[in-house]
Amino acid sequence: MSAAENATPPPNPPAHALATQALADRLELLQELGRGSSGQVYRARLLQPYRALPTGTEVAVKFLRQELLDDEKAQARLFAEGELGQQLRHPNVA
């Protein structure tokens, strides 16, 4: 067996790495806050204004797991969760 045949293929980049590249001009990921059945949540800082939020605002960003990216129901739940999160107003919720 040649060295090329015996070589381990490079790992697929995680979904958040691909999303980070796409969002690099808008967000800076600061730390992972948690993982769940549908994805990962990160603390992030806006690098440019987004809607009514100014540059520098810290936000939570959720990325779907790689295997759910094509699942329309998972996408719909993610967007519904984001919309609901934007509506929350409480002193104990950041």
Backbone torsions as a table, in degrees:
resi	resn	phi	psi	omega
1	MET	NA	134.2	-179.1
2	SER	-77.9	165.6	179.1
3	ALA	-62.1	-36.2	179.9
4	ALA	-65.6	-38.8	179.0
5	GLU	-71.5	-28.7	-176.3
6	ASN	-88.1	-12.5	-176.1
7	ALA	-69.9	144.1	176.5
8	THR	-78.4	132.0	179.1
9	PRO	-66.3	149.4	178.9
10	PRO	-64.0	144.3	-179.9
11	PRO	-69.7	150.8	174.9
12	ASN	-69.8	136.6	178.3
13	PRO	-64.1	144.0	177.9
14	PRO	-63.5	157.3	-178.0
15	ALA	-56.2	-39.5	-178.5
16	HIS	-65.9	-29.0	178.0
17	ALA	-67.2	-41.6	178.3
18	LEU	-66.9	-43.0	179.5
19	ALA	-66.2	-36.1	179.6
20	THR	-61.1	-41.2	178.1
21	GLN	-61.2	-42.3	-178.2
22	ALA	-69.4	-29.3	-176.9
23	LEU	-104.0	6.3	-172.6
24	ALA	-56.2	-31.9	-179.2
25	ASP	-83.9	-8.2	-176.8
26	ARG	-114.9	-26.9	-174.6
27	LEU	-135.8	149.2	169.5
28	GLU	-118.3	115.8	177.7
29	LEU	-74.8	129.5	-176.3
30	LEU	-102.2	-44.3	178.1
31	GLN	-165.6	152.6	175.0
32	GLU	-77.8	131.6	179.7
33	LEU	-96.9	-29.1	-179.9
34	GLY	178.0	167.7	177.8
35	ARG	-130.5	148.4	177.5
36	GLY	-143.6	-167.9	-176.6
37	SER	-67.8	-23.5	-177.5
38	SER	-106.9	-12.9	179.7
39	GLY	168.1	-161.9	-179.3
40	GLN	-119.1	147.4	177.5
41	VAL	-117.7	134.1	-178.7
42	TYR	-123.7	148.9	166.8
43	ARG	-84.5	132.0	-176.3
44	ALA	-139.7	162.3	177.4
45	ARG	-120.2	133.7	177.6
46	LEU	-72.2	131.8	177.4
47	LEU	-95.3	-8.2	174.5
48	GLN	-153.2	158.5	-178.0
49	PRO	-58.2	147.4	176.1
50	TYR	-137.4	118.8	-174.7
51	ARG	51.3	-122.4	-178.2
52	ALA	-91.8	2.9	-176.5
53	LEU	-91.0	128.5	-179.5
54	PRO	-79.3	163.2	173.9
55	THR	-53.8	139.8	178.7
56	GLY	94.4	-12.0	178.8
57	THR	-65.9	136.0	175.2
58	GLU	-88.7	135.9	-176.9
59	VAL	-135.4	166.0	171.3
60	ALA	-100.2	137.7	-179.7
61	VAL	-127.4	129.8	179.3
62	LYS	-113.4	133.5	176.7
63	PHE	-113.7	132.1	175.5
64	LEU	-67.8	149.4	174.3
65	ARG	-64.2	150.2	-176.0
66	GLN	-50.7	-44.3	-175.9
67	GLU	-73.2	-8.4	178.4
68	LEU	-102.9	-1.1	-175.0
69	LEU	-60.8	-29.7	-179.7
70	ASP	-99.0	3.1	-178.2
71	ASP	-86.3	108.9	-176.2
72	GLU	-62.7	-35.0	178.6
73	LYS	-67.7	-41.0	178.0
74	ALA	-64.5	-40.4	177.1
75	GLN	-62.8	-43.8	-179.7
76	ALA	-62.8	-41.5	178.0
77	ARG	-64.2	-40.4	179.3
78	LEU	-61.9	-46.6	-179.7
79	PHE	-66.4	-39.6	178.4
80	ALA	-63.9	-40.6	177.4
81	GLU	-62.0	-42.2	178.5
82	GLY	-64.5	-42.9	178.8
83	GLU	-63.5	-43.3	179.0
84	LEU	-63.9	-42.4	179.4
85	GLY	-60.7	-35.2	179.0
86	GLN	-70.5	-22.5	-178.0
87	GLN	-86.7	-16.7	-177.4
88	LEU	-68.3	131.5	176.4
89	ARG	-136.7	104.7	-179.3
90	HIS	-156.0	141.7	-177.4
91	PRO	-62.8	-21.6	-179.3
92	ASN	-95.6	4.2	178.2
93	VAL	-114.8	123.8	-179.2
94	ALA	-84.1	NA	NA
